[in-house]
Amino acid sequence: MATPTPLAVEDVLRVNGSRRFAAALAAASPFASLADAVLAARRIWLDKVDVTGWLEAFAAHPPIGSTSPSVSKWSQEEQSAALSTATDSAAQELAEWNARYREKFGFVFMICASGRTAPEVLSELKRRYTNRPIVELEVAAQEELKITELRLAKLFSSETPAPFTSAEGHTSQSDKAAGSSNRTRPPITTHVLDTARGSPASGIEVSLEVWKDASSRPSFDNKDFNGWTTLGSSVTNNDGRSGQLMDIVDNVTPGFYRISFNTSKYAPSGFFPYVSIVFEIKKSQTTEHFHVPLLHSPFSFTTYRGS
């Protein structure tokens, strides 16, 4: 696509099977470049498409390793490395684990399989099978986004995106097409999931702080609360996502950050009146994205670094 041309919804549905995503991206076109399209796709997928849309997109993919003649050309290309390295026993094991995964989570195993061998895919499937369903949904959505970016690059065939390595260490082809200086969201984001109800947690107050005391650092032995400065605050929406907690900047300042959640209002009878998570961003990580979710129930909570 050498010249800016509006995208048809039908073309976008080849890229991503969510009708809401396809309609929004088509409406946002034309794009002057692949980079512009990728930025718009990320914003729409992460901020405007709900869980129903995610599941619709997942359903458009065949099981990994499928040799059905109905599999699209793009899916065949993306799975070619896995298919070419799968022995009969590996293919059988992959099919069995695909079935287990679908029975547990209710959707097809999502992975950006381009360049990944059958043993690599099978190992990742087994590892992610141990996830909680609400965690795995987020992971699958990130994998769908990687596939979406790859397929956008095929639509914009005159441009070749450079490879990148995501926060989880998986390699994709189009993330750097947008350039690390073109963020569409703040470097630090969060969402809250209610693991007791199995749904997003809305209405939770969230605040983000940065450690400003240059003469010391927060630690188990140094709990001086005067060193923290608030960057922003918000309340989670119906999808459990907070609003913007800090400015959208090219390079986040390295240092210590604290994200806190007022869980007492959400679960008054719960054990935790609030939850604070302290983490460090190193100098080598200033262009990366840090998604710090909270998985909460009245008597337990979990967090992890997402992307």
C-alpha positions as CSV (number, residue, x, y, z in Angstrom):
1,M,0.0,0.0,0.0
2,A,2.3,2.7,-1.3
3,T,-0.3,5.6,-1.0
4,P,-2.6,6.3,1.8
5,T,-5.8,4.4,1.1
6,P,-8.8,3.8,3.4
7,L,-8.9,0.3,4.8
8,A,-12.0,-1.8,4.2
9,V,-13.5,-3.6,7.1
10,E,-13.2,-6.8,5.2
11,D,-9.4,-6.3,4.9
12,V,-9.0,-5.5,8.5
13,L,-10.9,-8.7,9.5
14,R,-8.1,-10.7,7.8
15,V,-5.7,-9.0,10.2
16,N,-7.9,-9.3,13.3
17,G,-11.2,-11.2,13.6
18,S,-12.8,-8.7,16.0
19,R,-15.5,-6.8,14.2
20,R,-15.3,-3.9,16.7
21,F,-11.6,-3.7,16.1
22,A,-12.0,-3.9,12.3
23,A,-14.6,-1.2,12.2
24,A,-12.6,1.2,14.4
25,L,-9.3,0.7,12.5
26,A,-11.0,1.1,9.1
27,A,-12.7,4.3,10.4
28,A,-9.3,5.6,11.6
29,S,-7.7,5.1,8.1
30,P,-6.1,6.0,5.8
31,F,-2.7,5.8,7.3
32,A,0.4,7.4,5.8
33,S,2.6,4.5,6.9
34,L,2.7,1.2,8.6
35,A,3.9,2.9,11.8
36,D,0.8,5.0,11.9
37,A,-1.4,2.0,11.4
38,V,0.4,0.0,14.1
39,L,0.0,2.8,16.6
40,A,-3.7,3.1,15.9
41,A,-4.1,-0.7,16.1
42,R,-2.5,-0.8,19.5
43,R,-4.6,2.0,20.9
44,I,-7.9,0.4,19.6
45,W,-7.1,-3.1,20.7
46,L,-6.0,-2.2,24.2
47,D,-8.3,0.7,25.0
48,K,-11.5,0.2,22.9
49,V,-12.0,-3.5,22.3
50,D,-13.6,-5.3,25.3
51,V,-13.3,-8.9,26.3
52,T,-16.1,-10.0,23.9
53,G,-14.1,-8.5,21.1
54,W,-10.9,-10.3,22.2
55,L,-12.7,-13.6,22.2
56,E,-14.2,-13.0,18.8
57,A,-10.6,-12.3,17.5
58,F,-9.3,-15.5,19.1
59,A,-12.1,-17.6,17.5
60,A,-10.9,-16.6,14.1
61,H,-7.6,-18.5,14.5
62,P,-7.2,-22.3,14.0
63,P,-5.6,-24.4,16.7
64,I,-1.8,-24.2,16.5
65,G,-0.5,-27.0,14.4
66,S,-3.7,-27.5,12.4
67,T,-3.3,-28.8,8.9
68,S,-6.9,-28.3,7.8
69,P,-7.4,-27.0,4.2
70,S,-9.6,-24.3,5.6
71,V,-6.6,-22.6,7.4
72,S,-5.9,-19.2,5.9
73,K,-2.7,-18.5,3.9
74,W,-1.5,-16.1,6.6
75,S,-2.0,-18.7,9.4
76,Q,-0.2,-21.3,7.4
77,E,2.8,-18.9,6.9
78,E,2.8,-18.0,10.6
79,Q,2.8,-21.7,11.7
80,S,5.2,-23.0,9.0
81,A,8.1,-23.3,11.4
82,A,6.1,-25.2,14.0
83,L,4.6,-27.5,11.3
84,S,7.9,-28.2,9.6
85,T,9.6,-29.2,12.9
86,A,6.8,-31.3,14.4
87,T,7.3,-35.0,14.4
88,D,4.3,-37.3,14.5
89,S,4.6,-37.7,18.2
90,A,5.0,-33.9,18.7
91,A,2.0,-33.2,16.5
92,Q,-0.1,-35.6,18.5
93,E,1.0,-34.1,21.8
94,L,0.4,-30.6,20.5
95,A,-3.2,-31.6,19.6
96,E,-3.8,-33.1,23.0
97,W,-2.5,-30.0,24.8
98,N,-4.5,-27.8,22.5
99,A,-7.7,-29.7,23.6
100,R,-6.7,-29.4,27.3
101,Y,-6.1,-25.7,27.0
102,R,-9.4,-25.1,25.2
103,E,-11.3,-27.1,27.8
104,K,-9.7,-25.1,30.6
105,F,-9.8,-21.6,29.2
106,G,-12.6,-21.7,26.6
107,F,-10.7,-20.3,23.7
108,V,-8.0,-21.4,21.3
109,F,-4.3,-21.2,22.4
110,M,-3.0,-17.9,21.2
111,I,0.6,-17.5,20.3
112,C,2.6,-15.5,17.8
113,A,4.1,-18.6,16.2
114,S,6.2,-17.0,13.5
115,G,9.6,-18.5,13.5
116,R,8.9,-20.7,16.5
117,T,9.5,-24.5,16.4
118,A,7.0,-27.1,17.5
119,P,9.0,-27.9,20.7
120,E,9.0,-24.1,21.6
121,V,5.3,-23.8,21.0
122,L,4.5,-26.9,23.0
123,S,6.7,-25.8,25.9
124,E,5.0,-22.4,26.0
125,L,1.5,-24.0,25.8
126,K,2.3,-26.2,28.8
127,R,3.8,-23.3,30.8
128,R,0.7,-21.1,30.2
129,Y,-1.7,-23.9,30.9
130,T,-0.9,-23.3,34.6
131,N,-2.1,-19.7,34.5
132,R,-5.3,-18.6,36.1
133,P,-8.0,-18.0,33.4
134,I,-8.2,-14.3,34.1
135,V,-4.4,-14.0,33.7
136,E,-4.3,-16.1,30.6
137,L,-6.9,-14.0,28.9
138,E,-4.5,-11.0,29.1
139,V,-1.6,-13.0,27.8
140,A,-3.6,-14.2,24.9
141,A,-4.7,-10.7,24.1
142,Q,-1.1,-9.6,23.9
143,E,-0.3,-12.5,21.6
144,E,-3.2,-11.5,19.4
145,L,-1.8,-8.0,19.2
146,K,1.6,-9.3,18.0
147,I,-0.2,-11.3,15.3
148,T,-2.2,-8.3,14.3
149,E,0.9,-6.2,13.9
150,L,2.5,-8.9,11.7
151,R,-0.5,-9.0,9.5
152,L,-0.7,-5.2,9.2
153,A,2.8,-5.4,7.9
154,K,1.6,-7.7,5.1
155,L,-1.1,-5.2,4.2
156,F,1.5,-2.5,4.0
157,S,3.8,-4.8,1.9
158,S,6.0,-1.9,0.7
159,E,7.3,-1.5,4.3
160,T,9.3,-4.0,6.2
161,P,9.1,-3.7,10.0
162,A,12.1,-4.5,12.1
163,P,12.1,-7.3,14.7
164,F,11.7,-6.5,18.4
165,T,11.7,-8.3,21.7
166,S,8.8,-7.7,24.0
167,A,8.8,-7.6,27.8
168,E,8.1,-11.3,27.9
169,G,11.0,-12.0,25.6
170,H,9.0,-13.1,22.5
171,T,10.1,-11.8,19.2
172,S,7.7,-10.1,16.8
173,Q,8.2,-8.3,13.6
174,S,6.5,-5.0,13.8
175,D,6.7,-3.4,17.2
176,K,9.7,-1.3,16.2
177,A,8.0,-0.1,13.1
178,A,6.3,2.4,15.3
179,G,9.5,3.4,17.0
180,S,10.0,3.5,20.8
181,S,9.5,7.3,20.7
182,N,5.9,7.0,19.6
183,R,4.1,5.8,22.6
184,T,0.3,5.7,22.5
185,R,-0.1,5.2,26.2
186,P,1.9,6.1,29.4
187,P,4.9,4.0,30.2
188,I,3.2,2.6,33.3
189,T,-0.3,1.2,33.3
190,T,-2.4,-1.1,35.3
191,H,-5.7,-2.9,35.6
192,V,-7.5,-4.8,38.4
193,L,-9.1,-8.2,38.1
194,D,-11.4,-9.6,40.8
195,T,-10.3,-13.2,41.0
196,A,-13.2,-14.1,43.4
197,R,-15.8,-13.0,40.9
198,G,-13.8,-13.8,37.8
199,S,-14.4,-10.3,36.4
200,P,-12.7,-6.9,36.1
201,A,-12.8,-4.8,39.2
202,S,-14.3,-1.3,38.6
203,G,-14.4,1.7,40.8
204,I,-11.1,1.1,42.6
205,E,-9.0,4.2,43.3
206,V,-5.4,4.0,42.0
207,S,-2.4,6.2,42.5
208,L,1.1,6.2,41.1
209,E,4.1,7.7,42.9
210,V,7.8,8.0,42.2
211,W,10.6,8.0,44.7
212,K,12.2,11.5,44.6
213,D,14.7,11.3,47.5
214,A,18.1,11.2,45.7
215,S,20.0,10.7,48.9
216,S,18.4,7.3,49.6
217,R,16.4,4.5,48.1
218,P,13.3,2.7,49.4
219,S,14.0,-0.7,50.9
220,F,12.8,-3.0,53.6
221,D,14.9,-1.0,56.2
222,N,14.0,2.4,54.8
223,K,10.3,3.0,54.8
224,D,10.4,6.8,54.8
225,F,7.2,7.7,53.2
226,N,8.3,11.3,52.7
227,G,10.4,10.3,49.7
228,W,7.3,9.6,47.5
229,T,5.8,12.1,45.1
230,T,2.5,11.5,43.4
231,L,2.5,11.4,39.6
232,G,-1.2,10.8,39.1
233,S,-4.4,9.1,40.2
234,S,-7.5,7.5,38.6
235,V,-10.4,5.1,39.1
236,T,-10.7,1.8,37.3
237,N,-13.4,1.6,34.6
238,N,-15.8,-1.2,33.8
239,D,-13.0,-3.2,32.2
240,G,-10.9,-2.8,35.4
241,R,-8.4,-0.5,33.7
242,S,-7.3,2.8,35.2
243,G,-7.1,6.1,33.4
244,Q,-3.9,7.8,32.7
245,L,-1.6,7.9,35.7
246,M,1.4,9.8,34.2
247,D,2.4,11.7,31.2
248,I,3.0,9.9,27.9
249,V,6.8,10.3,27.5
250,D,9.3,8.8,25.2
251,N,11.7,7.7,28.0
252,V,10.4,7.0,31.5
253,T,12.7,8.2,34.3
254,P,14.6,5.3,35.8
255,G,14.0,4.8,39.5
256,F,11.5,3.4,42.0
257,Y,7.8,3.6,41.6
258,R,4.8,2.7,43.8
259,I,1.4,2.0,42.5
260,S,-1.4,1.8,45.2
261,F,-5.0,0.5,45.1
262,N,-7.7,1.5,47.6
263,T,-9.2,-1.9,48.0
264,S,-11.1,-1.1,51.2
265,K,-13.9,0.7,49.3
266,Y,-14.2,-2.1,46.8
267,A,-14.2,-5.0,49.4
268,P,-15.0,-3.4,52.8
269,S,-15.0,-6.8,54.5
270,G,-11.7,-7.9,52.9
271,F,-8.4,-8.4,54.7
272,F,-6.4,-5.7,52.8
273,P,-7.5,-2.0,53.4
274,Y,-5.1,-1.1,50.5
275,V,-2.4,-2.7,48.3
276,S,0.9,-1.0,47.4
277,I,3.3,-2.4,44.9
278,V,6.9,-1.0,44.7
279,F,9.0,-1.7,41.6
280,E,12.2,-0.4,40.0
281,I,12.8,0.7,36.4
282,K,16.4,0.5,35.5
283,K,18.4,2.8,33.2
284,S,18.4,0.1,30.5
285,Q,14.6,-0.1,30.5
286,T,13.5,3.5,30.0
287,T,11.9,2.8,26.6
288,E,10.0,-0.2,27.7
289,H,6.3,-0.5,28.8
290,F,5.4,-1.5,32.3
291,H,2.0,-3.0,32.9
292,V,1.5,-3.7,36.6
293,P,-1.8,-5.4,37.2
294,L,-3.5,-6.4,40.4
295,L,-5.3,-9.7,40.8
296,H,-7.4,-9.2,43.9
297,S,-9.8,-11.1,46.1
298,P,-10.9,-10.3,49.7
299,F,-8.2,-12.4,51.3
300,S,-5.4,-12.6,48.7
301,F,-3.7,-10.6,45.9
302,T,-1.2,-11.3,43.1
303,T,0.7,-9.1,40.7
304,Y,3.2,-9.6,37.9
305,R,4.9,-7.5,35.2
306,G,2.9,-7.5,32.0
307,S,3.5,-5.6,28.7
